[in-house]
Every structure is written in C-alpha cells, then in structure tokens.
Amino acid sequence: MGDFTDTRAVIEGRFASGWGSTTPVRWENAPFLPPAESPYVALFIRDGYGQPIALGPHPLHRFLGVVITQVFVAEGDGNGAARSLGDQVAAVWRDSEGRGVQLAVGTNGVLTFSTPYLEVIGARNGFWQANVSAPFTRDQIY
C-alpha cells in the first residue's frame, strides 16, 4: 500500500470502531442512500501540503490534513441534536485523557490529531448540517 492509502485505511478504521452503530456512515465515494429524516454522518479525508522536516539517509516528512465529518439531523429538530452528535464525532479523535489520538500508519508513519472543532452549516435538503473538522499531521520516514 501507499502512504495515502494507508492513511485512509487507518482513519476509516478508527472512525468505524469509535463510531460503531451510532448512525449510518456515508464513506467517501461509496454507494449510500441517506435515511429519510434520520441522522447520519459523512466522512471525508483531505490530505494537504507536505514538506521534509528532517534530513539524512531516512528523511522525515510532515504532511498536514483534516478529517471532515458532516453531521446531518432532521431539519427542525434544533441545533442540539447536531451538536450532540458532533461531540461524539470529536471524541473519536481524542484519547482517554482528552488529547489528540496518535495512530500508526504502516511501519514508518504516525498520525497525530489536533483539537476537533465544529462549524454549523445550516439547513440543506431537509437536513440540518454541522461539520466536525479534526486536523492532523502525518509524519512519515522515507
């Protein structure tokens, strides 16, 4: 597998195990039929800029990224339902002491998550949407 493939597998695995059956999950580029007026979430991984941060025979590169989880609840149910699910999404990216989780990627990489934050998007297609963004760095030795 490649670095981006491994990263995706680790992130999706963490979310699947941490989220369980809380709501249905729409995975990126996978078939999904949104439930009628029932909550669901959609997970997106956005890889960003990378650069070398240590040189030598096995250089260390750091990449920036963010996991965006869109939370959808029935429109008209108030903002509390979306925020409550948002709290649960944020908890997936924290360890038992409230710090950002660290996850191994292959044999030479590690993902480190920063503090997740919530942004209310509002009404869209009969749902109320809020996004939880969990920034991360991926350190990779080549």
DSSP file (Angstrom, degrees, kcal/mol; ACC not computed):
  #  RESIDUE AA STRUCTURE BP1 BP2  ACC     N-H-->O    O-->H-N    N-H-->O    O-->H-N    TCO  KAPPA ALPHA  PHI   PSI    X-CA   Y-CA   Z-CA
    1    1 A M              0   0    0      0, 0.0     2,-0.2     0, 0.0     3,-0.0   0.000 360.0 360.0 360.0 160.8    0.0    0.0    0.0
    2    2 A G     >  -     0   0    0      1,-0.1     4,-3.1     0, 0.0     5,-0.2  -0.499 360.0-100.2 -98.8 172.1    1.0    3.6   -0.4
    3    3 A D  H  > S+     0   0    0      1,-0.2     4,-2.3     2,-0.2     5,-0.1   0.906 122.6  43.5 -59.1 -45.7    1.2    6.4    2.2
    4    4 A F  H  > S+     0   0    0      2,-0.2     4,-2.3     1,-0.2    -1,-0.2   0.870 114.7  50.4 -71.0 -36.0   -2.2    7.9    1.2
    5    5 A T  H  > S+     0   0    0      2,-0.2     4,-2.3     1,-0.2    -2,-0.2   0.929 112.3  46.7 -65.7 -45.7   -3.9    4.5    1.0
    6    6 A D  H  X S+     0   0    0     -4,-3.1     4,-2.5     2,-0.2    -2,-0.2   0.906 111.2  52.7 -61.9 -42.3   -2.5    3.5    4.4
    7    7 A T  H  X S+     0   0    0     -4,-2.3     4,-2.6    -5,-0.2     5,-0.2   0.934 109.8  48.0 -60.0 -47.4   -3.6    6.8    5.9
    8    8 A R  H  X S+     0   0    0     -4,-2.3     4,-2.9     1,-0.2     5,-0.3   0.927 111.7  49.9 -60.0 -45.8   -7.2    6.4    4.6
    9    9 A A  H  X S+     0   0    0     -4,-2.3     4,-2.1     1,-0.2    -1,-0.2   0.901 112.3  47.2 -61.8 -41.8   -7.4    2.9    5.9
   10   10 A V  H  X S+     0   0    0     -4,-2.5     4,-2.4     2,-0.2    -1,-0.2   0.927 114.8  45.7 -66.3 -45.3   -6.2    3.9    9.4
   11   11 A I  H  X S+     0   0    0     -4,-2.6     4,-2.5     2,-0.2     5,-0.2   0.940 114.9  46.0 -65.3 -47.7   -8.5    6.9    9.6
   12   12 A E  H  X S+     0   0    0     -4,-2.9     4,-2.6    -5,-0.2    -1,-0.2   0.886 112.8  51.5 -63.9 -37.1  -11.6    5.0    8.4
   13   13 A G  H  X S+     0   0    0     -4,-2.1     4,-2.3    -5,-0.3     5,-0.2   0.915 110.1  48.5 -64.2 -43.4  -10.8    2.1   10.7
   14   14 A R  H  X S+     0   0    0     -4,-2.4     4,-2.5     2,-0.2     5,-0.2   0.927 114.1  46.4 -62.1 -45.1  -10.5    4.4   13.7
   15   15 A F  H  X S+     0   0    0     -4,-2.5     4,-2.8     1,-0.2     5,-0.4   0.933 111.5  51.1 -65.6 -44.2  -13.8    6.1   12.8
   16   16 A A  H  X S+     0   0    0     -4,-2.6     4,-2.0     1,-0.2    -1,-0.2   0.911 115.3  41.8 -59.7 -43.5  -15.6    2.8   12.2
   17   17 A S  H  < S+     0   0    0     -4,-2.3    -1,-0.2    -5,-0.2    -2,-0.2   0.876 119.4  44.0 -73.8 -35.6  -14.5    1.3   15.5
   18   18 A G  H  < S+     0   0    0     -4,-2.5    -2,-0.2    -5,-0.2    -1,-0.2   0.804 119.7  40.9 -77.4 -29.2  -15.1    4.6   17.5
   19   19 A W  H >< S+     0   0    0     -4,-2.8     3,-1.8    -5,-0.2    -3,-0.2   0.824  80.7 168.6 -88.2 -35.9  -18.5    5.4   15.9
   20   20 A G  T 3< S-     0   0    0     -4,-2.0     3,-0.2    -5,-0.4    -1,-0.2  -0.347  70.2 -26.9  59.9-130.8  -19.9    1.9   15.9
   21   21 A S  T 3  S+     0   0    0      1,-0.2    -1,-0.2    -2,-0.1    -5,-0.0   0.017  95.4 123.5-106.5  26.5  -23.6    1.9   15.0
   22   22 A T  S <  S-     0   0    0     -3,-1.8    -1,-0.2     1,-0.2    -2,-0.1   0.924  90.1 -24.8 -53.2 -49.6  -24.3    5.4   16.4
   23   23 A T  S    S-     0   0    0     -3,-0.2    -1,-0.2    -4,-0.1    17,-0.2  -0.938  84.9 -77.4-149.4 166.7  -25.7    6.4   13.0
   24   24 A P        -     0   0    0      0, 0.0    17,-2.2     0, 0.0     2,-0.5  -0.401  47.6-139.8 -63.0 151.4  -25.2    5.3    9.4
   25   25 A V  E     -a   41   0A   0     15,-0.2     2,-0.8    -2,-0.1    17,-0.2  -0.965   5.0-148.0-119.5 129.4  -21.9    6.5    7.8
   26   26 A R  E     -a   42   0A   0     15,-3.2    17,-2.1    -2,-0.5     2,-0.2  -0.870  21.7-154.2 -92.6 112.3  -21.5    7.7    4.3
   27   27 A W  E >   -a   43   0A   0     -2,-0.8     3,-1.4     4,-0.2    17,-0.1  -0.611  32.4 -86.1 -86.4 149.0  -18.0    6.8    3.3
   28   28 A E  T 3  S-     0   0    0     15,-0.5    -1,-0.1     1,-0.3    16,-0.1  -0.292 107.2  -3.3 -59.1 129.6  -16.3    8.8    0.6
   29   29 A N  T 3  S+     0   0    0      1,-0.2    -1,-0.3    -3,-0.1    -3,-0.0   0.816 104.9 120.0  57.6  37.4  -17.0    7.6   -3.0
   30   30 A A  S <  S-     0   0    0     -3,-1.4    -1,-0.2     2,-0.0     0, 0.0  -0.953  74.5 -91.7-126.0 148.6  -19.1    4.7   -1.8
   31   31 A P        +     0   0    0      0, 0.0     2,-0.3     0, 0.0    -4,-0.2  -0.310  54.7 164.9 -58.9 139.2  -22.8    4.0   -2.6
   32   32 A F        -     0   0    0     -6,-0.1    -6,-0.1     2,-0.0    -3,-0.0  -0.938  29.9-159.1-159.7 133.2  -25.1    5.5    0.1
   33   33 A L        -     0   0    0     -2,-0.3     3,-0.1     3,-0.0     0, 0.0  -0.952  31.1-127.8-113.6 110.2  -28.8    6.2    0.4
   34   34 A P        -     0   0    0      0, 0.0     2,-0.1     0, 0.0     6,-0.1  -0.291  27.1-112.4 -59.0 136.1  -29.4    8.8    3.1
   35   35 A P    >   -     0   0    0      0, 0.0     3,-0.7     0, 0.0     2,-0.6  -0.427  36.5-101.5 -67.5 143.7  -32.1    7.7    5.6
   36   36 A A  T 3  S-     0   0    0      1,-0.3    38,-0.1    -2,-0.1    -3,-0.0  -0.555  93.3 -24.2 -71.0 114.9  -35.3    9.7    5.4
   37   37 A E  T 3  S+     0   0    0     -2,-0.6    37,-0.3     1,-0.2    -1,-0.3   0.638 110.1 117.9  59.1  19.4  -35.3   12.2    8.3
   38   38 A S  S <  S-     0   0    0     -3,-0.7    -1,-0.2    35,-0.1   -15,-0.0  -0.889  71.3 -99.5-111.9 147.6  -32.9   10.1   10.4
   39   39 A P        +     0   0    0      0, 0.0     2,-0.3     0, 0.0    34,-0.2  -0.269  48.4 160.2 -63.0 148.8  -29.4   11.3   11.5
   40   40 A Y  E     - B   0  72A   0     32,-1.9    32,-2.8   -17,-0.2     2,-0.3  -0.962  25.3-137.7-156.4 167.4  -26.3   10.2    9.6
   41   41 A V  E     -aB  25  71A   0    -17,-2.2   -15,-3.2    -2,-0.3     2,-0.4  -0.914   3.9-151.4-128.3 157.1  -22.7   11.3    9.1
   42   42 A A  E     -aB  26  70A   0     28,-2.1    28,-2.8    -2,-0.3     2,-0.4  -0.999  13.4-149.4-129.6 130.0  -20.4   11.5    6.1
   43   43 A L  E     +aB  27  69A   0    -17,-2.1   -15,-0.5    -2,-0.4     2,-0.4  -0.858  16.5 176.9-107.2 131.0  -16.6   11.2    6.4
   44   44 A F  E     - B   0  68A   0     24,-2.5    24,-3.0    -2,-0.4     2,-0.5  -0.997  15.7-153.2-132.7 136.5  -14.1   12.9    4.2
   45   45 A I  E     - B   0  67A   0     -2,-0.4     2,-0.6    22,-0.2    22,-0.2  -0.944   8.9-168.2-111.5 125.5  -10.3   12.9    4.4
   46   46 A R  E     - B   0  66A   0     20,-2.9    20,-2.1    -2,-0.5     2,-0.2  -0.922   5.4-159.9-118.1 106.8   -8.5   15.9    3.0
   47   47 A D  E     - B   0  65A   0     -2,-0.6    18,-0.2    18,-0.2     2,-0.2  -0.587  18.8-179.2 -80.9 146.6   -4.7   15.5    2.6
   48   48 A G  E     -     0   0A   0     16,-2.7    17,-0.1     1,-0.3    -1,-0.1  -0.405  32.5 -24.6-128.1-155.6   -2.7   18.7    2.4
   49   49 A Y  E     -     0   0A   0     -2,-0.2    15,-2.5    14,-0.1     2,-0.3  -0.179  51.8-167.9 -61.5 143.6    0.7   20.1    2.0
   50   50 A G  E     + B   0  63A   0     13,-0.3    13,-0.2    -3,-0.1    -1,-0.0  -0.953   9.0 171.6-132.1 155.0    3.8   18.1    3.0
   51   51 A Q  E     - B   0  62A   0     11,-2.1    11,-2.9    -2,-0.3     2,-0.2  -0.989  39.5 -94.6-156.4 155.1    7.5   19.0    3.4
   52   52 A P  E     + B   0  61A   0      0, 0.0     9,-0.3     0, 0.0     3,-0.1  -0.536  34.4 175.0 -70.9 137.6   10.7   17.5    4.7
   53   53 A I  E     +     0   0A   0      7,-3.3     2,-0.3     1,-0.4     8,-0.2   0.489  69.2  30.1-119.7  -9.4   11.4   18.4    8.4
   54   54 A A  E    S- B   0  60A   0      6,-1.5     6,-1.8     2,-0.1    -1,-0.4  -0.970  71.0-154.5-148.6 135.7   14.5   16.2    9.0
   55   55 A L        +     0   0    0     -2,-0.3     3,-0.2     4,-0.2     5,-0.0  -0.400  39.6  92.5-101.1 179.1   17.1   15.2    6.5
   56   56 A G  S    S-     0   0    0      1,-0.1    -2,-0.1    -2,-0.1     0, 0.0  -0.807  92.5 -42.3 129.2-170.0   19.5   12.3    6.4
   57   57 A P  S    S+     0   0    0      0, 0.0    -1,-0.1     0, 0.0    -2,-0.0   0.757 140.5  32.3 -66.5 -23.0   19.6    8.8    5.0
   58   58 A H  S    S-     0   0    0     -3,-0.2    -3,-0.0    84,-0.0     0, 0.0  -0.710  91.3-156.2-131.2  80.6   15.9    8.3    6.0
   59   59 A P        -     0   0    0      0, 0.0    83,-2.5     0, 0.0     2,-0.5  -0.217   8.6-133.0 -65.3 146.9   14.3   11.8    5.8
   60   60 A L  E     -BC  54 141A   0     -6,-1.8    -7,-3.3    81,-0.2    -6,-1.5  -0.869  21.6-167.3 -99.6 127.3   11.2   12.6    7.9
   61   61 A H  E     -BC  52 140A   0     79,-3.0    79,-2.8    -2,-0.5     2,-0.5  -0.909   7.4-151.5-114.3 143.2    8.4   14.4    6.0
   62   62 A R  E     -BC  51 139A   0    -11,-2.9   -11,-2.1    -2,-0.4     2,-0.4  -0.966  11.3-170.1-117.2 129.8    5.4   16.0    7.7
   63   63 A F  E     -BC  50 138A   0     75,-2.3    75,-2.5    -2,-0.5     2,-0.3  -0.910  11.9-143.0-116.3 143.6    2.0   16.3    5.9
   64   64 A L  E     + C   0 137A   0    -15,-2.5   -16,-2.7    -2,-0.4     2,-0.3  -0.808  31.4 149.4-103.0 147.4   -1.0   18.3    7.0
   65   65 A G  E     -BC  47 136A   0     71,-2.2    71,-2.7    -2,-0.3     2,-0.3  -0.957  29.3-140.1-161.2 177.8   -4.5   17.1    6.6
   66   66 A V  E     -BC  46 135A   0    -20,-2.1   -20,-2.9    -2,-0.3     2,-0.6  -0.986   9.3-143.2-150.3 139.8   -8.0   17.2    8.1
   67   67 A V  E     -BC  45 134A   0     67,-2.0    67,-2.6    -2,-0.3     2,-0.6  -0.931  21.8-162.5-100.4 122.2  -10.8   14.7    8.6
   68   68 A I  E     -BC  44 133A   0    -24,-3.0   -24,-2.5    -2,-0.6     2,-0.6  -0.929   5.4-169.6-108.8 122.7  -14.2   16.4    8.0
   69   69 A T  E     -BC  43 132A   0     63,-2.8    63,-2.6    -2,-0.6     2,-0.4  -0.945  10.7-151.5-113.5 113.3  -17.2   14.6    9.3
   70   70 A Q  E     -BC  42 131A   0    -28,-2.8   -28,-2.1    -2,-0.6     2,-0.5  -0.711   9.4-155.5 -83.1 129.6  -20.5   16.1    8.1
   71   71 A V  E     -BC  41 130A   0     59,-3.3    59,-2.0    -2,-0.4     2,-0.5  -0.928   9.3-169.3-108.8 126.1  -23.3   15.5   10.6
   72   72 A F  E     +BC  40 129A   0    -32,-2.8   -32,-1.9    -2,-0.5     2,-0.3  -0.969  11.1 166.7-120.3 126.7  -26.9   15.5    9.3
   73   73 A V  E     - C   0 128A   0     55,-2.2    55,-3.5    -2,-0.5   -35,-0.1  -0.889  49.8 -74.2-128.3 163.3  -30.0   15.6   11.5
   74   74 A A  E >   - C   0 127A   0    -37,-0.3     3,-1.7    -2,-0.3    53,-0.2  -0.316  53.8-110.2 -59.7 133.6  -33.6   16.3   10.6
   75   75 A E  T 3  S+     0   0    0     51,-2.1    -1,-0.1     1,-0.2     4,-0.0  -0.424 104.8  32.0 -62.2 136.3  -34.3   19.9    9.8
   76   76 A G  T 3  S+     0   0    0     -2,-0.1    -1,-0.2    -3,-0.1     3,-0.1   0.336  86.9 103.4  95.9  -6.0  -36.5   21.4   12.5
   77   77 A D  S <  S-     0   0    0     -3,-1.7     4,-0.4     1,-0.2     3,-0.2   0.407  88.9-113.1 -85.9   2.9  -35.1   19.2   15.3
   78   78 A G     >  -     0   0    0      1,-0.2     4,-0.5     2,-0.1     3,-0.4  -0.049  27.3 -80.5  86.2 166.8  -33.0   22.1   16.6
   79   79 A N  H  > S+     0   0    0      1,-0.2     4,-2.1     2,-0.1     5,-0.2   0.662 113.6  78.3 -80.2 -17.8  -29.2   22.6   16.7
   80   80 A G  H  > S+     0   0    0      1,-0.2     4,-2.5     2,-0.2    -1,-0.2   0.867  89.0  53.7 -62.5 -39.0  -28.8   20.5   19.8
   81   81 A A  H  > S+     0   0    0     -4,-0.4     4,-2.1    -3,-0.4    -1,-0.2   0.920 111.1  45.5 -63.8 -43.5  -29.0   17.1   18.1
   82   82 A A  H  X S+     0   0    0     -4,-0.5     4,-2.3     1,-0.2    -1,-0.2   0.899 114.0  49.1 -66.7 -40.3  -26.3   18.0   15.6
   83   83 A R  H  X S+     0   0    0     -4,-2.1     4,-2.2     2,-0.2    -2,-0.2   0.880 109.0  52.8 -67.6 -37.2  -24.0   19.4   18.3
   84   84 A S  H  X S+     0   0    0     -4,-2.5     4,-1.6     2,-0.2    -2,-0.2   0.933 112.4  43.8 -63.6 -45.8  -24.5   16.3   20.4
   85   85 A L  H  X S+     0   0    0     -4,-2.1     4,-2.4     1,-0.2    -2,-0.2   0.875 110.4  57.7 -65.4 -35.7  -23.5   14.0   17.5
   86   86 A G  H  X S+     0   0    0     -4,-2.3     4,-2.6     1,-0.2    -2,-0.2   0.890 103.4  52.5 -60.2 -39.9  -20.7   16.5   16.9
   87   87 A D  H  X S+     0   0    0     -4,-2.2     4,-1.8     1,-0.2    -1,-0.2   0.898 109.6  49.4 -61.0 -40.0  -19.4   15.9   20.4
   88   88 A Q  H  X S+     0   0    0     -4,-1.6     4,-0.9     2,-0.2    -2,-0.2   0.881 110.2  50.0 -68.4 -38.1  -19.4   12.2   19.8
   89   89 A V  H >X S+     0   0    0     -4,-2.4     3,-1.1     1,-0.2     4,-0.7   0.946 109.6  51.3 -62.6 -47.3  -17.5   12.6   16.5
   90   90 A A  H >< S+     0   0    0     -4,-2.6     3,-1.1     1,-0.3    -2,-0.2   0.865 102.7  60.4 -58.6 -36.9  -14.9   14.8   18.2
   91   91 A A  H >< S+     0   0    0     -4,-1.8     3,-1.4     1,-0.3    -1,-0.3   0.788  93.0  65.6 -63.2 -27.6  -14.5   12.1   20.9
   92   92 A V  H << S+     0   0    0     -3,-1.1    -1,-0.3    -4,-0.9    -2,-0.2   0.836 102.9  47.9 -61.2 -31.7  -13.4    9.6   18.2
   93   93 A W  T << S+     0   0    0     -3,-1.1     8,-1.8    -4,-0.7     2,-0.3   0.266 102.6  77.0 -97.4  10.7  -10.3   11.7   17.6
   94   94 A R  B <  S-G  100   0B   0     -3,-1.4     6,-0.3     6,-0.3     2,-0.1  -0.881  73.5-130.5-116.6 152.4   -9.3   12.1   21.3
   95   95 A D    >   -     0   0    0      4,-3.4     3,-2.1    -2,-0.3     6,-0.1  -0.271  44.9 -82.9 -87.9-175.4   -7.6    9.6   23.6
   96   96 A S  T 3  S+     0   0    0      1,-0.3    -1,-0.1     2,-0.1    -2,-0.0   0.662 131.1  51.1 -65.8 -15.7   -8.9    8.7   27.1
   97   97 A E  T 3  S-     0   0    0      2,-0.1    -1,-0.3     3,-0.0     3,-0.1   0.276 121.8-103.5-103.6   9.2   -7.2   11.8   28.6
   98   98 A G  S <  S+     0   0    0     -3,-2.1     2,-0.1     1,-0.3    -2,-0.1   0.487  80.6 126.6  86.0   2.7   -8.7   14.2   26.1
   99   99 A R  S    S-     0   0    0      1,-0.1    -4,-3.4    16,-0.0    -1,-0.3  -0.485  72.6 -84.3 -87.0 163.8   -5.6   14.6   23.9
  100  100 A G  B     -G   94   0B   0     -6,-0.3    -6,-0.3    13,-0.2    -1,-0.1  -0.450  52.7-112.1 -64.5 137.2   -5.5   14.1   20.2
  101  101 A V        -     0   0    0     -8,-1.8    12,-2.5    13,-0.2     2,-0.4  -0.308  20.4-144.8 -69.9 154.1   -5.0   10.4   19.3
  102  102 A Q  E     -D  112   0A   0     10,-0.2     2,-0.4     8,-0.0    10,-0.2  -0.988  18.3-172.4-118.0 132.5   -1.9    9.1   17.7
  103  103 A L  E     -D  111   0A   0      8,-2.2     8,-3.3    -2,-0.4     2,-0.2  -0.984  22.7-121.8-129.7 134.2   -2.2    6.3   15.2
  104  104 A A  E     -D  110   0A   0     -2,-0.4     2,-0.5     6,-0.2     6,-0.3  -0.509  19.2-159.7 -73.0 140.3    0.5    4.3   13.4
  105  105 A V  E >>  -D  109   0A   0      4,-2.4     4,-1.0    -2,-0.2     3,-0.6  -0.948  59.6 -49.6-122.1 107.2    0.5    4.3    9.6
  106  106 A G  T 34 S-     0   0    0     -2,-0.5     3,-0.1     1,-0.2    -1,-0.0  -0.326  97.0 -52.9  62.5-148.8    2.4    1.4    8.2
  107  107 A T  T 34 S+     0   0    0      1,-0.1    -1,-0.2    -3,-0.1    -3,-0.0   0.566 136.2  38.4 -99.4 -11.1    5.8    0.8    9.7
  108  108 A N  T <4 S+     0   0    0     -3,-0.6    33,-2.6    33,-0.0     2,-0.3   0.149 102.9  70.2-128.2  19.9    7.2    4.3    9.2
  109  109 A G  E  <  -DE 105 140A   0     -4,-1.0    -4,-2.4    31,-0.2     2,-0.3  -0.945  46.9-167.0-141.1 160.0    4.5    6.8    9.9
  110  110 A V  E     -DE 104 139A   0     29,-2.0    29,-2.5    -2,-0.3     2,-0.4  -0.989  12.4-147.4-146.1 136.5    2.3    8.3   12.6
  111  111 A L  E     -DE 103 138A   0     -8,-3.3    -8,-2.2    -2,-0.3     2,-0.4  -0.866  14.0-168.8 -98.6 136.0   -0.9   10.4   12.5
  112  112 A T  E     -DE 102 137A   0     25,-2.4    25,-2.0    -2,-0.4     2,-0.3  -0.986  10.3-148.8-127.3 121.5   -1.3   12.9   15.3
  113  113 A F  E     - E   0 136A   0    -12,-2.5    23,-0.2    -2,-0.4   -13,-0.2  -0.675   5.8-153.1 -92.8 142.4   -4.7   14.6   15.7
  114  114 A S        -     0   0    0     21,-3.0   -13,-0.2    -2,-0.3    -1,-0.0  -0.350  48.5 -54.2 -96.6-176.5   -5.3   18.1   17.0
  115  115 A T        -     0   0    0     -2,-0.1    -1,-0.1    19,-0.1     2,-0.1  -0.431  58.3-131.0 -65.0 123.1   -8.3   19.5   18.7
  116  116 A P        -     0   0    0      0, 0.0     2,-0.3     0, 0.0    18,-0.2  -0.389  23.8-162.9 -70.8 152.4  -11.5   19.0   16.6
  117  117 A Y  E     -F  133   0A   0     16,-2.2    16,-2.8    -2,-0.1     2,-0.4  -0.964  10.6-131.6-137.6 156.9  -13.9   21.9   16.1
  118  118 A L  E     -F  132   0A   0     -2,-0.3     2,-0.4    14,-0.2    14,-0.2  -0.874  14.5-172.4-112.9 138.9  -17.5   22.2   15.0
  119  119 A E  E     -F  131   0A   0     12,-2.8    12,-3.2    -2,-0.4     2,-0.5  -0.990  20.4-137.4-129.2 122.3  -18.9   24.5   12.3
  120  120 A V  E     +F  130   0A   0     -2,-0.4    10,-0.3    10,-0.2   -41,-0.0  -0.673  21.4 178.3 -79.2 126.6  -22.7   24.8   11.8
  121  121 A I  E     -     0   0A   0      8,-2.3     2,-0.2    -2,-0.5     9,-0.2   0.824  30.8-147.0 -93.8 -42.6  -23.6   24.8    8.1
  122  122 A G  E     -F  129   0A   0      7,-2.3     7,-2.6     2,-0.1    -1,-0.2  -0.703  44.3  -0.2 109.4-160.6  -27.4   25.0    8.5
  123  123 A A  E     +F  128   0A   0     -2,-0.2     2,-0.3     5,-0.2     5,-0.2  -0.454  59.0 162.9 -75.0 133.6  -30.3   23.7    6.5
  124  124 A R  E >   -F  127   0A   0      3,-3.1     3,-1.9    -2,-0.2   -49,-0.1  -0.890  66.8 -23.5-151.6 118.4  -29.6   21.7    3.4
  125  125 A N  T 3  S-     0   0    0     -2,-0.3     3,-0.1     1,-0.3   -50,-0.0   0.840 127.0 -44.3  52.7  42.9  -32.1   19.4    1.5
  126  126 A G  T 3  S+     0   0    0      1,-0.3   -51,-2.1   -52,-0.1     2,-0.3   0.463 122.5  95.8  84.5   1.0  -34.3   18.7    4.5
  127  127 A F  E <  S-CF  74 124A   0     -3,-1.9    -3,-3.1   -53,-0.2     2,-0.5  -0.868  70.3-129.8-119.8 155.9  -31.4   18.2    7.0
  128  128 A W  E     -CF  73 123A   0    -55,-3.5   -55,-2.2    -2,-0.3     2,-0.4  -0.926  33.8-155.9-100.2 128.3  -29.6   20.4    9.4
  129  129 A Q  E     +CF  72 122A   0     -7,-2.6    -7,-2.3    -2,-0.5    -8,-2.3  -0.882  22.4 170.9-116.7 137.3  -25.8   20.1    8.9
  130  130 A A  E     -CF  71 120A   0    -59,-2.0   -59,-3.3    -2,-0.4     2,-0.4  -0.990  21.5-143.9-133.9 143.1  -22.8   20.7   11.1
  131  131 A N  E     -CF  70 119A   0    -12,-3.2   -12,-2.8    -2,-0.3     2,-0.6  -0.903   3.6-157.5-110.1 134.7  -19.3   19.8   10.2
  132  132 A V  E     -CF  69 118A   0    -63,-2.6   -63,-2.8    -2,-0.4     2,-0.5  -0.957  12.7-162.5-107.5 121.1  -16.7   18.5   12.7
  133  133 A S  E     -CF  68 117A   0    -16,-2.8   -16,-2.2    -2,-0.6   -65,-0.2  -0.901   8.0-171.1-106.9 129.8  -13.1   19.1   11.5
  134  134 A A  E     -C   67   0A   0    -67,-2.6   -67,-2.0    -2,-0.5   -19,-0.1  -0.886  14.8-151.6-120.2  96.9  -10.2   17.1   13.0
  135  135 A P  E     +C   66   0A   0      0, 0.0   -21,-3.0     0, 0.0     2,-0.3  -0.353  20.7 178.6 -67.0 147.7   -6.9   18.5   11.8
  136  136 A F  E     -CE  65 113A   0    -71,-2.7   -71,-2.2   -23,-0.2     2,-0.4  -0.978  24.2-144.1-145.0 158.9   -4.0   16.0   11.7
  137  137 A T  E     -CE  64 112A   0    -25,-2.0   -25,-2.4    -2,-0.3     2,-0.5  -0.941  11.4-153.9-116.2 148.3   -0.3   15.7   10.8
  138  138 A R  E     -CE  63 111A   0    -75,-2.5   -75,-2.3    -2,-0.4     2,-0.5  -0.971   6.4-162.5-121.0 114.9    1.2   12.7    9.3
  139  139 A D  E     -CE  62 110A   0    -29,-2.5   -29,-2.0    -2,-0.5     2,-0.4  -0.859  14.8-177.9 -96.2 128.0    4.9   12.2   10.0
  140  140 A Q  E     -CE  61 109A   0    -79,-2.8   -79,-3.0    -2,-0.5     2,-0.5  -0.991  19.6-149.6-134.0 128.9    6.5    9.7    7.5
  141  141 A I  E      C   60   0A   0    -33,-2.6   -81,-0.2    -2,-0.4   -33,-0.0  -0.840 360.0 360.0 -95.7 132.5   10.0    8.4    7.3
  142  142 A Y              0   0    0    -83,-2.5   -82,-0.1    -2,-0.5    -1,-0.1   0.382 360.0 360.0-111.6 360.0   11.2    7.5    3.8
